[in-house]
Amino acid sequence: MTAAILLAGGQGTRLQAVWQGRPKALAPVAGRPFIDYLIAQLAQSGAFSKIVIAAGYKAEALTAHCAAIADVPPIVVSVEPSPLGTGGALLHALSDTEGETVAVLNGDSFVNIDVAELLADHDAAATIVAVRAPERGCFGALELSGDRLVGFSEKSSDGPGWINAGVYLFQRAALNDFTPGILSLETDIMPTLIPSGVNVVRANSAFIDIGTPADFARADAFFAALDLYGIGPGT
């Protein structure tokens, strides 16, 4: 079985007035903390033996929340000793995982895909999920050649195109050469792995990133429309 890491260390400074001091992953959406939807997605897939929460800002709140969740794979909280960035948090959390492959999900975005199917089809050093956006300037714009990643431009390209959906699979061996520390997954780790082969799965699926005020405002309706996993207000 494979472990999954949820990158949930972000503070979310742009929306702290709305989130009232919570870590971004605990932002309230449709009556539940946002991270519940990600945990439910992983649990319902049946593909993961453990979920590791890579926590940073207000990690104690995430720890308390996850301790109260039942009927899912075991949840472990990996707390950064200091802010490490997305890549550094991933490397720090690896010690709490086993197996040759690890799944990694951003803790502030959601794409409605079958993660078990994604795992079954994984056959490269890394796999990244892409979704098409009408405006990619606020996201990680991807340069693709067929089903391979050839470039990664973090939040710099305008216009429509394929963007990073925040879901990855890594072979553990592909991460062994990185030195733990402050690293960005998007700008330090992913570009380095391109020569080894990074597969891209183009998902024509519903996607949301709650990091912007506009998208956070539509998050309740997004999950209500999907009616995912029986999670919603009052459940």
C-alpha positions as CSV (number, residue, x, y, z in Angstrom):
1,M,0.0,0.0,0.0
2,T,1.0,3.6,-0.6
3,A,1.1,6.6,1.7
4,A,-0.3,10.0,0.8
5,I,1.1,13.4,2.0
6,L,-1.2,16.4,2.3
7,L,0.8,19.7,2.1
8,A,-1.1,21.7,4.7
9,G,1.5,24.0,6.2
10,G,0.2,27.2,4.6
11,Q,-1.1,30.3,6.5
12,G,-3.1,31.8,3.7
13,T,-2.4,35.4,4.4
14,R,-4.7,36.8,1.7
15,L,-7.8,35.3,3.5
16,Q,-6.9,35.3,7.1
17,A,-9.7,37.8,7.9
18,V,-12.2,35.2,6.6
19,W,-10.4,32.1,8.1
20,Q,-10.1,33.8,11.5
21,G,-6.6,32.6,12.3
22,R,-7.0,29.0,11.1
23,P,-4.4,27.3,8.9
24,K,-5.5,27.4,5.3
25,A,-6.4,23.7,5.2
26,L,-8.9,24.2,8.0
27,A,-10.8,27.0,6.1
28,P,-14.5,26.3,6.5
29,V,-16.2,25.2,3.2
30,A,-19.8,23.9,3.0
31,G,-19.9,23.2,6.7
32,R,-16.6,21.3,6.9
33,P,-12.9,22.2,7.1
34,F,-11.4,22.0,3.5
35,I,-9.0,19.3,4.4
36,D,-11.9,16.9,5.1
37,Y,-12.6,16.7,1.4
38,L,-9.1,15.7,0.6
39,I,-9.0,13.1,3.4
40,A,-12.3,11.7,2.2
41,Q,-11.1,11.5,-1.4
42,L,-8.0,9.5,-0.3
43,A,-10.0,7.3,2.1
44,Q,-12.7,6.5,-0.5
45,S,-10.1,5.4,-3.0
46,G,-9.0,2.5,-0.8
47,A,-5.5,2.9,-2.2
48,F,-3.7,4.4,0.8
49,S,-2.4,2.8,3.9
50,K,-1.6,6.1,5.7
51,I,-2.2,9.8,5.3
52,V,0.5,12.2,6.4
53,I,-0.4,15.8,7.1
54,A,2.6,18.1,6.5
55,A,1.7,20.9,8.9
56,G,3.3,24.2,9.7
57,Y,1.3,27.2,10.6
58,K,-0.9,26.4,13.7
59,A,0.0,22.8,13.4
60,E,-1.7,22.1,16.8
61,A,-5.1,22.9,15.3
62,L,-4.5,20.4,12.4
63,T,-3.3,17.8,14.9
64,A,-6.4,18.2,17.1
65,H,-8.8,18.1,14.1
66,C,-7.2,15.0,12.5
67,A,-7.2,13.2,15.9
68,A,-11.0,13.4,15.9
69,I,-11.5,11.9,12.4
70,A,-12.6,8.2,12.3
71,D,-13.1,5.5,9.7
72,V,-10.1,6.5,7.5
73,P,-6.6,5.2,7.1
74,P,-4.3,6.2,10.0
75,I,-3.4,9.9,10.0
76,V,0.0,11.1,11.1
77,V,0.9,14.8,11.4
78,S,4.4,15.8,10.4
79,V,5.2,19.2,11.8
80,E,7.9,21.4,10.2
81,P,10.4,22.7,12.7
82,S,10.3,26.0,10.7
83,P,8.8,27.0,7.4
84,L,10.3,24.8,4.7
85,G,8.3,25.5,1.6
86,T,6.2,22.9,-0.2
87,G,9.3,20.8,-1.3
88,G,11.0,21.0,2.1
89,A,7.7,20.0,3.8
90,L,7.4,17.0,1.4
91,L,11.0,15.8,2.2
92,H,10.5,16.3,5.9
93,A,7.3,14.2,5.8
94,L,8.8,11.4,3.8
95,S,10.2,9.8,7.0
96,D,6.7,9.1,8.1
97,T,5.9,7.1,4.9
98,E,6.8,3.7,3.5
99,G,6.8,2.1,0.0
100,E,8.4,3.0,-3.3
101,T,5.7,5.4,-4.3
102,V,4.2,8.4,-2.5
103,A,1.2,10.5,-3.4
104,V,1.3,14.2,-2.6
105,L,-1.7,16.6,-2.7
106,N,-1.8,20.4,-2.1
107,G,-3.8,21.1,1.0
108,D,-5.6,24.1,-0.6
109,S,-6.8,22.7,-3.9
110,F,-9.1,19.9,-5.0
111,V,-9.5,18.1,-8.3
112,N,-12.3,15.5,-8.7
113,I,-10.2,12.5,-10.0
114,D,-9.9,8.8,-9.2
115,V,-6.6,8.8,-7.2
116,A,-6.6,5.0,-7.2
117,E,-6.7,4.9,-11.0
118,L,-4.0,7.6,-11.1
119,L,-1.8,5.4,-8.9
120,A,-2.4,2.3,-11.0
121,D,-1.2,4.1,-14.1
122,H,1.9,5.7,-12.6
123,D,5.1,4.5,-14.3
124,A,7.6,7.4,-14.2
125,A,9.9,9.2,-11.8
126,A,6.9,11.5,-11.1
127,T,3.4,12.1,-12.3
128,I,1.6,15.4,-12.1
129,V,-2.1,16.1,-12.7
130,A,-3.0,19.0,-15.0
131,V,-6.3,20.7,-15.5
132,R,-7.2,23.3,-18.2
133,A,-7.9,26.9,-17.0
134,P,-9.2,29.8,-18.9
135,E,-6.7,32.0,-17.2
136,R,-3.5,30.4,-15.9
137,G,-1.7,33.5,-14.6
138,C,-2.6,32.7,-10.9
139,F,-1.5,29.1,-11.1
140,G,1.5,27.0,-12.1
141,A,1.4,27.0,-15.9
142,L,2.7,23.7,-17.5
143,E,4.5,23.3,-20.7
144,L,3.7,19.9,-22.2
145,S,4.8,17.6,-24.9
146,G,2.2,14.8,-25.3
147,D,2.0,13.2,-21.9
148,R,5.3,14.6,-20.6
149,L,6.1,17.7,-18.7
150,V,8.8,19.8,-20.3
151,G,8.5,23.1,-18.3
152,F,7.0,24.6,-15.3
153,S,6.3,28.3,-15.0
154,E,5.0,29.1,-11.6
155,K,2.3,31.8,-11.7
156,S,3.7,33.8,-14.6
157,S,1.9,33.0,-17.9
158,D,-1.3,34.6,-18.9
159,G,-4.2,33.2,-21.1
160,P,-5.8,29.8,-21.2
161,G,-3.8,26.6,-20.8
162,W,-2.9,23.6,-18.7
163,I,-2.1,24.3,-15.0
164,N,-0.8,22.3,-12.1
165,A,-3.8,20.7,-10.2
166,G,-1.7,20.1,-7.1
167,V,-1.7,16.3,-7.3
168,Y,1.5,14.4,-7.7
169,L,3.0,10.9,-7.5
170,F,6.7,10.4,-6.8
171,Q,9.0,7.4,-6.8
172,R,10.8,7.6,-3.5
173,A,14.1,7.0,-5.3
174,A,13.6,10.2,-7.4
175,L,13.5,12.3,-4.2
176,N,16.7,10.8,-2.6
177,D,19.1,13.3,-4.2
178,F,17.4,16.4,-2.7
179,T,18.9,17.8,0.4
180,P,16.3,18.6,3.1
181,G,15.8,22.2,3.8
182,I,13.8,25.1,2.4
183,L,12.6,24.0,-1.1
184,S,9.8,24.7,-3.4
185,L,8.1,21.7,-5.0
186,E,7.2,23.8,-8.0
187,T,10.5,25.5,-8.7
188,D,13.1,23.3,-7.1
189,I,12.0,19.7,-7.2
190,M,9.7,19.4,-10.3
191,P,12.1,21.1,-12.8
192,T,15.0,18.9,-11.6
193,L,13.0,15.7,-12.2
194,I,12.0,16.6,-15.8
195,P,15.0,14.9,-17.4
196,S,14.2,11.7,-15.5
197,G,10.6,11.8,-16.9
198,V,7.5,13.4,-15.5
199,N,4.2,12.1,-16.8
200,V,1.2,14.4,-17.1
201,V,-2.3,13.2,-16.6
202,R,-4.7,15.7,-18.2
203,A,-7.9,15.7,-16.2
204,N,-11.1,17.1,-17.6
205,S,-12.4,17.4,-14.0
206,A,-13.9,19.9,-11.6
207,F,-11.1,21.8,-9.9
208,I,-10.8,24.5,-7.3
209,D,-8.0,26.3,-5.4
210,I,-9.2,28.2,-2.4
211,G,-6.1,30.4,-2.2
212,T,-7.8,33.4,-3.9
213,P,-10.8,35.3,-2.5
214,A,-12.8,34.8,-5.7
215,D,-12.4,31.0,-5.6
216,F,-12.9,30.7,-1.9
217,A,-16.2,32.5,-2.4
218,R,-17.4,29.9,-4.8
219,A,-16.1,26.9,-2.8
220,D,-19.4,26.1,-1.0
221,A,-21.3,25.9,-4.3
222,F,-18.5,23.8,-5.9
223,F,-18.7,21.0,-3.3
224,A,-22.5,21.2,-3.1
225,A,-22.7,20.6,-6.9
226,L,-20.3,17.6,-6.7
227,D,-22.0,16.1,-3.6
228,L,-18.8,14.3,-2.9
229,Y,-18.5,11.3,-0.6
230,G,-21.5,12.3,1.5
231,I,-19.6,15.2,3.0
232,G,-21.5,18.5,3.2
233,P,-23.4,20.7,5.6
234,G,-24.9,18.8,8.5
235,T,-23.1,15.5,7.8
